[in-house]
Amino acid sequence: MGLIAVAGALLAELDERRVAYPLLQVLPERTGETSALMLWNGRESMCVQQFPSTQQVKHTAPFGARYSDAMSASVQVFLALEPEERVRELMFNGTIRFAGLDEAGLETYAVRLGDAAKRGYATNYGESALDEVGVAAPVFDHRGHLVAAVLIPAPRFRVSPEQLANLGEAAKKCARAITLRLGGS
C-alpha cells in the first residue's frame, strides 16, 4: 500500500509531452507521416508537440495550432469521451463547428464518436479540409482519464482509405505505449 501511495504521487506529476516525446519522435519514420500530441482544453484540441514527416510534401500541425472542427480526428477523440449533453452543448452553441448541424446530424455524429471509441481511433478523410486526412488515438493517465491524443495528419493524395486504417492502428499503438508509460492500462 505504501508503494502505491508513493507511485500515485509520482504518476500524477508526469508530463505527457515528456513521456510522449521519444515515441512521437520515431512515429514519422515508421509511418512516413507527421506525428503530433494534442491536448483538450474543454472546447478545442491544441497541438503541444509535433514531429514532421520525413517526406517532402507533408501536413503539419504546428505547435499551438487549435482545432474546433467536429470532423477533426483529434476533436472526435476528445468528444467521444465527453458526456452526450456536453457534446450537444458545444455543438449547438457553436464552440465546435459542424456544418449544417441539426438533430439528425447530431445523432449520426454521436454514432461516429461511438465507433471511434470502440475502434480506438478517430478518422478524418478529407472532411474538415479536402486536401488533408488525419487519425487520432486517445492517451490515458494512471487514473484512466483521457489526457491527450496522438494525431497523425497527412496529405490526402498519399493516403488511401486502407492506408488510413494502417495509420489509425499506428496512432493507436503509439497512444497505448504512451498510456502505459503514464501508468495507464
Phi and psi restraints in degrees (value plus and minus 20) as a CYANA .aco file:
   2 GLY   PHI     -83.0   -43.0
   2 GLY   PSI     -59.0   -19.0
   3 LEU   PHI     -83.1   -43.1
   3 LEU   PSI     -61.2   -21.2
   4 ILE   PHI     -83.2   -43.2
   4 ILE   PSI     -62.0   -22.0
   5 ALA   PHI     -81.7   -41.7
   5 ALA   PSI     -63.5   -23.5
   6 VAL   PHI     -88.6   -48.6
   6 VAL   PSI     -65.9   -25.9
   7 ALA   PHI     -83.2   -43.2
   7 ALA   PSI     -59.4   -19.4
   8 GLY   PHI     -78.9   -38.9
   8 GLY   PSI     -63.6   -23.6
   9 ALA   PHI     -84.4   -44.4
   9 ALA   PSI     -60.7   -20.7
  10 LEU   PHI     -86.6   -46.6
  10 LEU   PSI     -63.2   -23.2
  11 LEU   PHI     -83.3   -43.3
  11 LEU   PSI     -55.1   -15.1
  12 ALA   PHI     -85.6   -45.6
  12 ALA   PSI     -41.9    -1.9
  13 GLU   PHI    -115.3   -75.3
  13 GLU   PSI     -21.8    18.2
  14 LEU   PHI     -87.5   -47.5
  14 LEU   PSI     118.7   158.7
  15 ASP   PHI    -113.8   -73.8
  15 ASP   PSI     100.2   140.2
  16 GLU   PHI     -76.4   -36.4
  16 GLU   PSI     -59.3   -19.3
  17 ARG   PHI     -83.0   -43.0
  17 ARG   PSI     -66.0   -26.0
  18 ARG   PHI     -84.2   -44.2
  18 ARG   PSI     -62.7   -22.7
  19 VAL   PHI     -88.2   -48.2
  19 VAL   PSI     -58.7   -18.7
  20 ALA   PHI     -97.4   -57.4
  20 ALA   PSI     -44.5    -4.5
  21 TYR   PHI     -66.0   -26.0
  21 TYR   PSI     -78.1   -38.1
  22 PRO   PHI     -86.0   -46.0
  22 PRO   PSI     -50.2   -10.2
  23 LEU   PHI     -95.0   -55.0
  23 LEU   PSI     -61.0   -21.0
  24 LEU   PHI     -89.7   -49.7
  24 LEU   PSI     -52.1   -12.1
  25 GLN   PHI     -83.2   -43.2
  25 GLN   PSI     -57.1   -17.1
  26 VAL   PHI    -108.9   -68.9
  26 VAL   PSI     -32.9     7.1
  27 LEU   PHI     -80.3   -40.3
  27 LEU   PSI     -61.5   -21.5
  28 PRO   PHI     -81.5   -41.5
  28 PRO   PSI     -51.7   -11.7
  29 GLU   PHI     -88.4   -48.4
  29 GLU   PSI     -54.9   -14.9
  30 ARG   PHI     -98.4   -58.4
  30 ARG   PSI     -55.8   -15.8
  31 THR   PHI    -125.4   -85.4
  31 THR   PSI     -40.7    -0.7
  32 GLY   PHI      61.3   101.3
  32 GLY   PSI     -16.5    23.5
  33 GLU   PHI    -144.6  -104.6
  33 GLU   PSI     145.9   185.9
  34 THR   PHI     -84.5   -44.5
  34 THR   PSI     128.6   168.6
  35 SER   PHI    -144.5  -104.5
  35 SER   PSI     127.7   167.7
  36 ALA   PHI    -167.6  -127.6
  36 ALA   PSI     134.2   174.2
  37 LEU   PHI    -129.6   -89.6
  37 LEU   PSI     107.4   147.4
  38 MET   PHI    -135.9   -95.9
  38 MET   PSI     120.7   160.7
  39 LEU   PHI    -136.9   -96.9
  39 LEU   PSI     139.4   179.4
  40 TRP   PHI    -134.7   -94.7
  40 TRP   PSI     109.0   149.0
  41 ASN   PHI    -124.5   -84.5
  41 ASN   PSI      -5.4    34.6
  42 GLY   PHI      79.0   119.0
  42 GLY   PSI     -32.9     7.1
  43 ARG   PHI    -167.2  -127.2
  43 ARG   PSI     -27.3    12.7
  44 GLU   PHI    -180.1  -140.1
  44 GLU   PSI     137.1   177.1
  45 SER   PHI    -114.5   -74.5
  45 SER   PSI     117.9   157.9
  46 MET   PHI    -151.5  -111.5
  46 MET   PSI     114.7   154.7
  47 CYS   PHI     -98.7   -58.7
  47 CYS   PSI     103.3   143.3
  48 VAL   PHI    -135.4   -95.4
  48 VAL   PSI     -25.2    14.8
  49 GLN   PHI    -182.4  -142.4
  49 GLN   PSI     121.3   161.3
  50 GLN   PHI    -169.3  -129.3
  50 GLN   PSI     122.1   162.1
  51 PHE   PHI    -146.8  -106.8
  51 PHE   PSI      96.6   136.6
  52 PRO   PHI     -90.9   -50.9
  52 PRO   PSI     135.8   175.8
  53 SER   PHI     -78.2   -38.2
  53 SER   PSI     133.0   173.0
  54 THR   PHI    -102.4   -62.4
  54 THR   PSI     -27.3    12.7
  55 GLN   PHI    -105.6   -65.6
  55 GLN   PSI     136.8   176.8
  56 GLN   PHI     -83.6   -43.6
  56 GLN   PSI     -67.0   -27.0
  57 VAL   PHI    -114.7   -74.7
  57 VAL   PSI     104.7   144.7
  58 LYS   PHI    -165.8  -125.8
  58 LYS   PSI     140.3   180.3
  59 HIS   PHI    -128.6   -88.6
  59 HIS   PSI     108.5   148.5
  60 THR   PHI    -138.6   -98.6
  60 THR   PSI     135.5   175.5
  61 ALA   PHI    -140.7  -100.7
  61 ALA   PSI      65.7   105.7
  62 PRO   PHI     -80.9   -40.9
  62 PRO   PSI     133.2   173.2
  63 PHE   PHI     -70.7   -30.7
  63 PHE   PSI     108.3   148.3
  64 GLY   PHI      69.9   109.9
  64 GLY   PSI     -28.7    11.3
  65 ALA   PHI     -80.7   -40.7
  65 ALA   PSI     119.7   159.7
  66 ARG   PHI    -140.7  -100.7
  66 ARG   PSI     120.0   160.0
  67 TYR   PHI    -147.9  -107.9
  67 TYR   PSI     110.9   150.9
  68 SER   PHI    -153.8  -113.8
  68 SER   PSI      -5.0    35.0
  69 ASP   PHI    -100.9   -60.9
  69 ASP   PSI     110.7   150.7
  70 ALA   PHI     -79.0   -39.0
  70 ALA   PSI     -46.2    -6.2
  71 MET   PHI    -107.6   -67.6
  71 MET   PSI     -29.7    10.3
  72 SER   PHI     -78.8   -38.8
  72 SER   PSI     112.9   152.9
  73 ALA   PHI     -79.8   -39.8
  73 ALA   PSI     -61.9   -21.9
  74 SER   PHI     -89.1   -49.1
  74 SER   PSI     -57.4   -17.4
  75 VAL   PHI     -82.5   -42.5
  75 VAL   PSI     -61.5   -21.5
  76 GLN   PHI     -80.5   -40.5
  76 GLN   PSI     -60.7   -20.7
  77 VAL   PHI     -79.0   -39.0
  77 VAL   PSI     -67.3   -27.3
  78 PHE   PHI     -89.3   -49.3
  78 PHE   PSI     -61.7   -21.7
  79 LEU   PHI     -88.9   -48.9
  79 LEU   PSI     -47.9    -7.9
  80 ALA   PHI     -81.1   -41.1
  80 ALA   PSI     -44.0    -4.0
  81 LEU   PHI    -129.0   -89.0
  81 LEU   PSI     -14.4    25.6
  82 GLU   PHI    -104.0   -64.0
  82 GLU   PSI     131.4   171.4
  83 PRO   PHI     -80.3   -40.3
  83 PRO   PSI     126.7   166.7
  84 GLU   PHI     -74.8   -34.8
  84 GLU   PSI     -58.3   -18.3
  85 GLU   PHI     -84.0   -44.0
  85 GLU   PSI     -58.1   -18.1
  86 ARG   PHI     -88.2   -48.2
  86 ARG   PSI     -61.9   -21.9
  87 VAL   PHI     -80.4   -40.4
  87 VAL   PSI     -66.5   -26.5
  88 ARG   PHI     -77.6   -37.6
  88 ARG   PSI     -66.7   -26.7
  89 GLU   PHI     -81.3   -41.3
  89 GLU   PSI     -68.5   -28.5
  90 LEU   PHI     -81.3   -41.3
  90 LEU   PSI     -55.4   -15.4
  91 MET   PHI     -99.6   -59.6
  91 MET   PSI     -63.7   -23.7
  92 PHE   PHI     -95.9   -55.9
  92 PHE   PSI     -42.5    -2.5
  93 ASN   PHI    -109.4   -69.4
  93 ASN   PSI     -19.7    20.3
  94 GLY   PHI      66.6   106.6
  94 GLY   PSI     -18.2    21.8
  95 THR   PHI     -82.6   -42.6
  95 THR   PSI     -65.4   -25.4
  96 ILE   PHI    -120.6   -80.6
  96 ILE   PSI     102.9   142.9
  97 ARG   PHI     -99.3   -59.3
  97 ARG   PSI     112.3   152.3
  98 PHE   PHI    -167.2  -127.2
  98 PHE   PSI      88.7   128.7
  99 ALA   PHI     -82.0   -42.0
  99 ALA   PSI     110.8   150.8
 100 GLY   PHI      46.3    86.3
 100 GLY   PSI      15.7    55.7
 101 LEU   PHI     -82.5   -42.5
 101 LEU   PSI     108.1   148.1
 102 ASP   PHI    -168.0  -128.0
 102 ASP   PSI     158.8   198.8
 103 GLU   PHI     -79.9   -39.9
 103 GLU   PSI     -63.0   -23.0
 104 ALA   PHI     -85.4   -45.4
 104 ALA   PSI     -61.3   -21.3
 105 GLY   PHI     -84.7   -44.7
 105 GLY   PSI     -57.2   -17.2
 106 LEU   PHI     -87.0   -47.0
 106 LEU   PSI     -58.6   -18.6
 107 GLU   PHI     -84.0   -44.0
 107 GLU   PSI     -63.8   -23.8
 108 THR   PHI     -82.6   -42.6
 108 THR   PSI     -61.3   -21.3
 109 TYR   PHI     -84.7   -44.7
 109 TYR   PSI     -59.7   -19.7
 110 ALA   PHI     -80.9   -40.9
 110 ALA   PSI     -58.8   -18.8
 111 VAL   PHI     -84.3   -44.3
 111 VAL   PSI     -62.6   -22.6
 112 ARG   PHI     -79.5   -39.5
 112 ARG   PSI     -64.1   -24.1
 113 LEU   PHI     -84.0   -44.0
 113 LEU   PSI     -60.2   -20.2
 114 GLY   PHI     -83.0   -43.0
 114 GLY   PSI     -62.0   -22.0
 115 ASP   PHI     -82.6   -42.6
 115 ASP   PSI     -61.7   -21.7
 116 ALA   PHI     -83.4   -43.4
 116 ALA   PSI     -62.3   -22.3
 117 ALA   PHI     -83.0   -43.0
 117 ALA   PSI     -61.9   -21.9
 118 LYS   PHI     -87.5   -47.5
 118 LYS   PSI     -61.0   -21.0
 119 ARG   PHI     -91.9   -51.9
 119 ARG   PSI     -50.3   -10.3
 120 GLY   PHI      76.6   116.6
 120 GLY   PSI     -16.9    23.1
 121 TYR   PHI    -180.9  -140.9
 121 TYR   PSI     134.3   174.3
 122 ALA   PHI    -127.9   -87.9
 122 ALA   PSI     134.2   174.2
 123 THR   PHI    -145.5  -105.5
 123 THR   PSI     133.7   173.7
 124 ASN   PHI    -160.3  -120.3
 124 ASN   PSI      83.1   123.1
 125 TYR   PHI    -125.0   -85.0
 125 TYR   PSI      55.7    95.7
 126 GLY   PHI      52.1    92.1
 126 GLY   PSI       3.0    43.0
 127 GLU   PHI    -111.9   -71.9
 127 GLU   PSI     -45.8    -5.8
 128 SER   PHI    -116.7   -76.7
 128 SER   PSI     -46.0    -6.0
 129 ALA   PHI    -172.8  -132.8
 129 ALA   PSI     112.1   152.1
 130 LEU   PHI     -78.3   -38.3
 130 LEU   PSI     -50.8   -10.8
 131 ASP   PHI    -116.4   -76.4
 131 ASP   PSI     -10.7    29.3
 132 GLU   PHI    -155.1  -115.1
 132 GLU   PSI     134.7   174.7
 133 VAL   PHI    -150.3  -110.3
 133 VAL   PSI     145.6   185.6
 134 GLY   PHI    -182.1  -142.1
 134 GLY   PSI     131.9   171.9
 135 VAL   PHI    -151.7  -111.7
 135 VAL   PSI     128.1   168.1
 136 ALA   PHI    -164.9  -124.9
 136 ALA   PSI     124.3   164.3
 137 ALA   PHI    -150.4  -110.4
 137 ALA   PSI     126.1   166.1
 138 PRO   PHI     -98.2   -58.2
 138 PRO   PSI     127.1   167.1
 139 VAL   PHI    -136.9   -96.9
 139 VAL   PSI     110.5   150.5
 140 PHE   PHI    -135.4   -95.4
 140 PHE   PSI     132.1   172.1
 141 ASP   PHI    -114.0   -74.0
 141 ASP   PSI    -193.0  -153.0
 142 HIS   PHI     -85.7   -45.7
 142 HIS   PSI     -37.0     3.0
 143 ARG   PHI    -113.1   -73.1
 143 ARG   PSI     -23.1    16.9
 144 GLY   PHI      65.7   105.7
 144 GLY   PSI      -8.4    31.6
 145 HIS   PHI    -106.4   -66.4
 145 HIS   PSI     118.9   158.9
 146 LEU   PHI     -88.6   -48.6
 146 LEU   PSI      99.9   139.9
 147 VAL   PHI    -138.3   -98.3
 147 VAL   PSI     -36.7     3.3
 148 ALA   PHI    -186.2  -146.2
 148 ALA   PSI     156.6   196.6
 149 ALA   PHI    -160.8  -120.8
 149 ALA   PSI     121.9   161.9
 150 VAL   PHI    -110.7   -70.7
 150 VAL   PSI     106.3   146.3
 151 LEU   PHI    -136.6   -96.6
 151 LEU   PSI     115.4   155.4
 152 ILE   PHI    -141.1  -101.1
 152 ILE   PSI      81.6   121.6
 153 PRO   PHI    -114.5   -74.5
 153 PRO   PSI     132.2   172.2
 154 ALA   PHI    -175.7  -135.7
 154 ALA   PSI     138.0   178.0
 155 PRO   PHI     -87.8   -47.8
 155 PRO   PSI     116.9   156.9
 156 ARG   PHI     -83.8   -43.8
 156 ARG   PSI     -54.3   -14.3
 157 PHE   PHI     -81.0   -41.0
 157 PHE   PSI     -41.3    -1.3
 158 ARG   PHI    -118.0   -78.0
 158 ARG   PSI     -28.7    11.3
 159 VAL   PHI    -141.9  -101.9
 159 VAL   PSI      94.0   134.0
 160 SER   PHI    -100.1   -60.1
 160 SER   PSI     146.2   186.2
 161 PRO   PHI     -77.0   -37.0
 161 PRO   PSI     -55.4   -15.4
 162 GLU   PHI     -87.4   -47.4
 162 GLU   PSI     -61.5   -21.5
 163 GLN   PHI     -86.8   -46.8
 163 GLN   PSI     -51.8   -11.8
 164 LEU   PHI     -80.5   -40.5
 164 LEU   PSI     -60.6   -20.6
 165 ALA   PHI     -83.6   -43.6
 165 ALA   PSI     -59.7   -19.7
 166 ASN   PHI     -83.6   -43.6
 166 ASN   PSI     -60.8   -20.8
 167 LEU   PHI     -85.0   -45.0
 167 LEU   PSI     -57.6   -17.6
 168 GLY   PHI     -81.1   -41.1
 168 GLY   PSI     -62.9   -22.9
 169 GLU   PHI     -86.0   -46.0
 169 GLU   PSI     -56.4   -16.4
 170 ALA   PHI     -86.5   -46.5
 170 ALA   PSI     -61.7   -21.7
 171 ALA   PHI     -83.9   -43.9
 171 ALA   PSI     -61.6   -21.6
 172 LYS   PHI     -84.0   -44.0
 172 LYS   PSI     -62.6   -22.6
 173 LYS   PHI     -83.6   -43.6
 173 LYS   PSI     -63.5   -23.5
 174 CYS   PHI     -84.6   -44.6
 174 CYS   PSI     -64.5   -24.5
 175 ALA   PHI     -81.9   -41.9
 175 ALA   PSI     -59.1   -19.1
 176 ARG   PHI     -83.8   -43.8
 176 ARG   PSI     -60.8   -20.8
 177 ALA   PHI     -84.6   -44.6
 177 ALA   PSI     -60.2   -20.2
 178 ILE   PHI     -85.6   -45.6
 178 ILE   PSI     -63.6   -23.6
 179 THR   PHI     -76.0   -36.0
 179 THR   PSI     -65.7   -25.7
 180 LEU   PHI     -82.4   -42.4
 180 LEU   PSI     -60.4   -20.4
 181 ARG   PHI     -87.0   -47.0
 181 ARG   PSI     -45.1    -5.1
 182 LEU   PHI    -105.8   -65.8
 182 LEU   PSI     -20.9    19.1
 183 GLY   PHI      71.5   111.5
 183 GLY   PSI     -13.2    26.8
 184 GLY   PHI    -104.0   -64.0
 184 GLY   PSI     156.0   196.0
